[in-house]
């Protein structure tokens, strides 16, 4: 089995594929979601602490978590359940949408300036927007939100769809119904979103006066008194009559939309939230997940992403004569604390041999990621395996991992094999010509797999954009072993962001990250 890029389409909310390694998109999303240190370059570093704000300095009255959540809702709000158009698809990134009155303020551009930077060839901007809401809520005291991946970025703006504060209650009910939410769900979603942030004077001068407050330099009237922390104060303060929510007690009653929304069922929903923080948290978890999973018809999301119990990473091969050098890492999830663990890497080869194994270093050095204010921590353990010399003819088909005598399974609790491809590998004969101006990149293609290899190429990776260039050709004059043939290409100029890629059995894979390898290449002038 080879790495699969999962760009599947079907119907809204469907979840038709699980998560087995390797899956480029899900592997990246799982790491973003669970390998958290709250230190740069983590996504969480932008919301730790929760009053962090990307521009304008400290004590602005604004926060990244509030902007991130608002961005996700405004992006989703164009959805139409009747025809399946719109939804969370990153169309909010288009200037046409941000220029609309319903999208006033610079919170969207600020948000995308951070979150879009985490998009890659496998992870869409829409997925990073959804992930930003999950991070913002969970890191700042809120409940866990089930997260699915696979959103697809829109190629053009969507139609308008965000209800505005000066619109009537009937208009709001109709807008939320179009998006797929009932009246009670509208009340819940607004309350959940408004546990963070507030209304800023500059884009909404008809709602908030200039404050001239050095501790609130952007004049933000907050929805509740704990506006950078998830709790039910937005409900308790509303029910008690102490709220300062500018959309409830604002000087312009025409724009007091929260008052109309919250009271639309006789305050039944808000009173239930005021009486039960747990009910509020569980309701917000469910409704935020629904909001984030509201996608255009034809987009299929993954199952809820949970941590892989075993996750190989950085698998690399290099052919050196008759030896195939094999390196990589493995991460084990939520290991109980224990010293002197015995960890084994086992693999099967192309010749049918099995149980060739090597002892990995002990996993005593585990470490813990703590998820913000949430009383949850994850214990990860793992180590590298380096310098494993495989016979090139035998190679490797799959690998297994054993801890203390027990084979470790994949996410499905059944599969113990982790598929590995050695059909196309980098060759140690790669080198530089003169003054490092041009590189000759050599790859070895396994003869028994040659029919499945459509092409090998250099690719230039720039965020989510990938451009193919410099296709490899068979080098019949190269000295190579009986198992592989050599393909080569010369690359002049800069090597920044260039990889070796291949299309194998119709699936595109990254064979090697060139920038990780080129600086150590020898001179081609020394070839004999």
N, C-alpha and C positions, 0 to 999 in steps of 0.2 A: 504494500500500500504506500502511495506517495502523498506528500503534502497536498491538500486540497484547498483552493480558494473558494469559499462558499458564497457565491452571489446567486442565491436562489430566489425564485419569485412564485407566489401563489396568492393567498388571500389575507386580508387584514387580520392580525392577531394569531394566525396559524403558527404553530411551532412544530416543525416536522423533522428537525435533525438535532441530535444530541451532541455531546462534546467528547470526542475521543482525540487524543494526541496522535499525529500533529494536525493542527488546524490553524493556519497563519492568523486569521482574524480573531478567533476565540483565544488563541494563545496570547496575543497582544492585549486583548480586553481583560483577560483573567489577570494578567500581570498588573495592568493599570488599576484594577479593582481591588486586588488583594495584597500586592507587594508594596505596602505603603510605609514610608518612613516620615512623611510630612516635611522632608527636606528636599531642596532643589535637586533634581528637576521634577520631583513628583508633582502631579496635579494638586495633591492635597497641600503642598507648600504655599499655594496661593490663597488658601482659606484657613491657614493656621498662623496666628489666631483668627477667630471667626469675624473679627472686625477689620480684617485686611481688606484694602481697597487698591485696585491696580493703578489708579491715577489720582492726583490731587493731594497727596500727602496724608498725614494722620488727622484724626478728629474732623473728618469731612461729614460725618453723619451717614455715610454710605458704606456698603460692604459688598465684597465679591459674592458671597453666598446669595444675597438677595437678588443681585443682578443675574446670576446664573439661573436661578429658579424662574425669574420673570422671563428670561430669554427662552427657556424651554416651553413655557406655556404659550407665549406669543408665537413661537414657531409652529406649535401644534394647532393653534386656534383656527387655522384656515381649513381644518378638516371638515368634510361634508360626508356624513354617514350614508346619505342617499346615493351619491355617485362615486364615493370612494376616493375623491380627490383631496389633496392637501394632507396635512398631518406633520408629524415631526420629521422633517427632511432637510433641515438646514437652509431652507429658502430665505430665512431671516437674514442671511448673510448678504443678500443682494441689496444694493443701495436703494432700489425702487421701493422695497418693503420698508426699510428703515426710515425712509422719507415720509411715510404715511403718518397722519395725525395719531392713529391708534398705536404707533410705535415711537412715541416721543421720547427724547432723551438719548444719551450716549451709552446707556447700559449694554445695549446689544453689541455695539462695536467694541466696547471694553471686554465683554465676555468672549467674543469670538477672537479677539486679539490674544487671549490666553488659550482657550479650549481648542481652537482650530490648529494650534501648534502641536497638539497631540494626535492629530489625524495622520495616517500613513497610507501606503498603497492598499493596506488591508482594513484599516479602521476609518470609517467615514466621519466627516465633521458632525453629521447628525448623531452618530453614536457618542461622540465626545460631548455634545450638548446634553444628551440624556445622562451620560456618566457624570457630568458636572453637577446635575441636580442630585443624583444619588450621593455624591461626595459631600455636597453642601449640607444636605439634610442630616446625613449620618455623622459627619464630622462635628456638627454643631448641635449635638444633643438629641437628634431625632432618631426615628426607628429605622431599621434596615428596610431597604426598598429592593424587591426582587428586580434584577437587571438582566435584560436580554440584549443580544447584539444582532447586527445585520441590517441596520437602517441604511437607506440609500439616499445620497445627496441629490436634491432637486437640481435641475439644469436651468431653471428659470423661476422667476418670482411666482408665488401663489396669489390667489385673489385675496382681498381684505377679509378679515374674519374676527378680529379682536373687539369685543364689546368695550365701549368707552364709558367713563364715569357719569357723563351727563345723559346717557341713554336711559330709557324707562325700564322698569322691572320686567315688563313683558318682552322687551327687546333682549334683555340679558337672558331670560329663560329660553327664548327662541334661539339665541346664539349658542348657548350651551347644549341645547337639544340637537342642533345641527352638528355639533362636535361629538355627540354621543352620550351626553350626561343628563341625568334627570335633575329636577329642581333641588332635591335634597343633596345630590352629588355636586351641584353647582355651589350650594352653601358650603359644603365640606371643602371643596377644592379651593374656593376663595379664602376660607379661614386658614387652611393649611399653608397656602402660599403667603398669606399675610401674617404668619408668625415671624417672618423675617422682613426687614426693610421698612419702607415708608414711601411718602410722596415728596419729591424734590421740587423746590420753588421754581427753578429756571425753566423746566419744560412744562410746569403746571402752575403758572402764577395765579390762575383763577381758583386754585384749590389751596395753595400754601403761600403765606406772606413771606417776604424776606425776613430772616431772623436776626442777622447781624450778631451771630454767636460764634465766638472763637473756638468753641468746642463742637460746633456744628456748622462748618464753614460753607457747606453747600445747601444749607437751609432745608433739611429733610424733616418733615413731620412724620414720626414713626407710628406704625400700626399698633404697637404695644410697648410696654416698658422694658421688655427683654428681647429687643428686635434683632439681636445677633445670635440668639439661642432658641432652639426649638422647644416650645412648651405650649400649654394651652392657655396662656395669659391673654391671647387675642380673644378667647371666649370668656374667661372669667372676668376680665375688665369690662367687656361689653355687657355681660349680664348684670354685673354689679353697678353699672352706671358710672364707672370711673374712667372709662376709655377716653383716650385722646386721639383715637384713630381719625385721621383727617377725612376719611371717606364715610365716617359715621357722624361726627360732630363738627364737620367743617363749616366755615362761615358761609359757604355757598351751598345751600341745601340741594340745588340742582345736581351737584356732583357727589352727593352722599350716597354713592351706589352700594357700599357695604351695608349701610343701614337698611336700605330697601331689600337687599339680598338676604341678610341675616334674619330679618323679621318676617320674611315672606311666608314662613310656615308657623307664625306665631311664636318664634324663638325656640321651638321644640328642639331643633338640631343643635343650636348654639348652647342651650341650657344643658343638654346631654353632654356636650364637650366640656363645659365648665365644671360639671359634676364628676367627670371621669377623665383624668389625663391619659389613662390607658386606652380608653375608647377613642380619644382624639388621635393618639399616636397610631393605633392600628388602622383607623379610618384613613389617616393621611398616607400611611404606607400603601394601602390598597389603591387609593385614588391617584397618588403620584405615579404608581406603577402603571395604572390605566392610562394616565396622561402620556407617559413616556412611550407606551406601547401603541399609541394611536398613530398609525402610519398610513401612507397611501395604499390603496388597494393594489395587490400584486406584490407587496413587500412581505417577505416571510422572515420572522425573527427567530432567533435560536431559542432553545430551552433556557431557563434561568441559569445563569453562569454561577457555578459554585467552584471553590478551589479544587484543582486537580490533586488527588492524593499523591500522585507521583508525576513529576514534570521534567523531562529531559530538556535541556537548553544548550544552545551554542554547539550543536553537533557539527564537527568539521572533519574532513578527510584530506589527506595529502599523499599522493603516490610518490614513493621514493624507490625507484628500481622495482624489486619484487616485493616490496613492503608497502602496505597501506597503513599510514599512520592515522590513528583514530583518537580524537579528543572530544571532550564535552563536559557538561555538568548535569547534575540531577538535583531536583528540589523535592523534598518530602514534606507533606503538609500535616500540621497539628500532631507532631510526634510527642508522646509523653516524655517527660524528662527522664533520661537514662544515660548512664555512662557506659563506655566499652561496648557500644553497639558493633555488630558485625554486619557489614553491608557488602553484597556481592553484585557485580555486573556479569550477566551471562548473555551469550548471543548464539544465534544459529547462523550457519554460513551457507554459501551456495552449493557446497558439495554434500550437504546433508548432515554434517557433523553438528552436534549440539553440546551444550553444557561446557563449552570452553569459557572459562571464567577468570576474573581477576578480582582481587580484594580491593575495595574502595577504602579510603581513609575512614577512620571512626567518625561517627556523627555526633560525638559528644558536644561539639560546639554549636548547639542550636541557638536561635535567637528569636525574639518576639517582636511582632508589629502590633502596636496598640492603635485602635481606630478612634482617634479623637476623644470626645467626651463619652463615647459609647463604652459600656462596661463589657467589652469584648476584646480578646486578643487572640492572635494566631501565632502558633509556634511553627516555624519552618526550620528544617534542618537539611543539610545537603553538602555535597562536595564535588570537586572536579575529578574527572578521570583523564589523565594525560599520558601520552607516550605509549598507548596500547598499539603494539605492532601486529598487524594482521597479515597473514599470507595473502598476497594480492589475488591469486587465483581463487582462493576460498572466499575472501571478502566477508560481507555481513548482510544478512537479510532482515533480521530483527533482533531486538535485545529485550532482556528482562532484568528486573531488579529484585533482589532478595534481602530482606532485613531480618536478622536473627532467625534465619532458617525458614522464613515465610515469604513466598512469592507475592509481590505487591501488584495489585490490580489497577486498571484504569478506572475512569469515572463510572462505567457501567457495572463495576464490581465483578466482572467476569473476565474481561480481556487482560491477559498478562503480557502479551507481546506488544512491543513498541516498534513499529515498522521503520526501517532505515533504508535510504537509497544510496547506493554506491555506484550507480550507473554512470554518473558523470562526476568526476572529482578533480580538484586542482592538482597539478603536477609540480613537484619540487624543481623541475627543470626550467620553470619560468625565470625570466631574467631581464636586466636592463641593458640597452645598447648605449655605449658611450655616455658620459655626463648625465645619465638618468633622463635623457630627453625622450626616449621611446622605450616602451616595455614590450617584451614578447610574453604573452600569457599562454601557457600550455595547460590544456585539460586532457585528462585521460577518460576515454569512453569505453565502458566494458563491452567486449565484443558480443556477448550473449544478449545484451540489451540494446545494441546499436539500432536495430529495426524500430525500436520504440522512441528513439531520440530524433525528433524532427529537426531541431536546431539548437545550437549553443551560441551565445551572444554576450556582448557587453551591454549592460543597461545603466542608464543614468537615472538615479533616483533623487527626486526633488519633492519632498513631502509626499503628497498622495499621487504625484505625477511620476510616471516611469516611461522612459524613452529607450527603445532598443537601437543599438548601433553595432558596428564592427562585428560581423558574424564570423565565427570560427570556421576554418576549413581543415580537412584531414591533411596531416603532415606525414606523408608516406615515407619520408626519409628519416623520421625520428626513431631513435632507438627506444624500444619499449618492451615490456614483458609479454608473455603469451596471452594474458587475460585482457589486456587493454590495447586500444589504438590511440594515437596522439592527435589532437586537434589543436591548432594554434591560431593566434591573431596578434598583430602588432598594434599597439595603442600609442599614438603620439600625444604629447601635451599633458594637460592636467588629468589626474586620476580621481579627483574629488568626487565622492558620492557615486562611484562606479562599482558595479557588482558583476560577477559572472553569473549569468542566468541560463536556463535550459528549458526547453519544452519536451517533456517526457510523458508519453502516453496521453498527450493532449493537455497535460497539466504543467503550468509554468512554475518553476522552482528556482530559488536562489542557491547556487552552488557554492559561492564564496563571496564574502565581502572583500573586494579588492583592496580597499584602503587599509584593511587590517593586515594585509599580506605583503603588499608591494614594497614598503620601506626596507624589508629584510632581504629582498631579492639580490642575488649575486649579479655580477656583470656578465652579459652574454659574450663579451670579448674573451672570457676565459674558457668558453666551450672548446672541447677538444674534438 
